[in-house]
């Protein structure tokens, strides 16, 4: 792993980083690592499952399903 040293960091920035880290339950180092990772991530890096499926199969088109009418009305929930 690489090590990075940040010189001449404004004390206000350092204090904000400390407070932000505390809010997230992390060390200042871990919080800085998370901030840097988020800052340099590409949109595709955080693609969720749905987006991955759409990207892979979206060109194939969708499926139209016929939804049948209900045969009977829904029963109310009994909370007795």
C-alpha positions as CSV (number, residue, x, y, z in Angstrom):
1,X,0.0,0.0,0.0
2,X,1.1,3.5,-0.8
3,X,1.6,6.1,1.9
4,X,0.6,9.8,1.4
5,X,1.7,12.7,3.5
6,X,-0.3,15.9,3.3
7,X,1.7,18.9,4.4
8,X,0.4,22.4,5.3
9,X,-3.1,21.1,5.9
10,X,-5.2,23.9,7.4
11,X,-6.2,23.3,11.0
12,X,-9.9,23.9,10.2
13,X,-9.8,21.2,7.5
14,X,-8.1,18.8,10.0
15,X,-10.7,19.5,12.6
16,X,-13.6,19.0,10.1
17,X,-12.0,15.8,9.0
18,X,-11.8,14.7,12.7
19,X,-15.4,15.5,13.3
20,X,-16.6,13.8,10.1
21,X,-14.6,10.7,11.0
22,X,-16.2,10.7,14.5
23,X,-19.7,10.9,13.0
24,X,-18.9,7.9,10.7
25,X,-17.2,6.0,13.5
26,X,-13.9,5.9,11.7
27,X,-10.4,7.1,12.3
28,X,-9.2,10.2,10.5
29,X,-7.0,8.1,8.3
30,X,-9.9,5.8,7.3
31,X,-12.2,8.8,6.7
32,X,-9.5,10.5,4.5
33,X,-9.1,7.2,2.6
34,X,-12.9,7.0,2.0
35,X,-13.1,10.6,0.8
36,X,-10.2,10.1,-1.6
37,X,-11.7,6.9,-2.9
38,X,-15.1,8.6,-3.5
39,X,-13.4,11.6,-5.2
40,X,-11.6,9.5,-7.8
41,X,-14.2,6.9,-8.5
42,X,-15.8,6.7,-11.9
43,X,-19.6,6.4,-12.2
44,X,-19.3,2.8,-13.4
45,X,-17.2,1.9,-10.3
46,X,-20.3,2.1,-8.1
47,X,-22.7,0.3,-10.5
48,X,-25.3,-1.7,-8.6
49,X,-26.7,-5.0,-9.6
50,X,-29.7,-3.4,-11.3
51,X,-27.6,-1.1,-13.4
52,X,-25.2,-4.0,-14.3
53,X,-28.2,-6.0,-15.5
54,X,-29.6,-3.1,-17.5
55,X,-26.3,-2.4,-19.1
56,X,-25.8,-6.1,-20.0
57,X,-29.3,-6.9,-21.2
58,X,-31.1,-3.6,-21.8
59,X,-30.7,-3.7,-25.6
60,X,-32.7,-7.0,-25.7
61,X,-35.8,-5.1,-24.7
62,X,-38.4,-5.8,-22.1
63,X,-41.2,-8.3,-21.7
64,X,-44.9,-7.3,-21.5
65,X,-46.8,-9.6,-19.2
66,X,-50.6,-9.8,-19.1
67,X,-51.8,-9.5,-15.5
68,X,-55.0,-11.4,-14.9
69,X,-57.9,-9.8,-13.0
70,X,-58.4,-10.9,-9.5
71,X,-60.9,-13.7,-9.0
72,X,-61.9,-12.4,-5.6
73,X,-61.4,-9.3,-3.5
74,X,-58.5,-9.2,-1.0
75,X,-59.4,-10.2,2.5
76,X,-58.8,-7.7,5.3
77,X,-56.1,-8.6,7.8
78,X,-57.4,-9.9,11.1
79,X,-55.4,-8.7,14.0
80,X,-57.2,-10.5,16.8
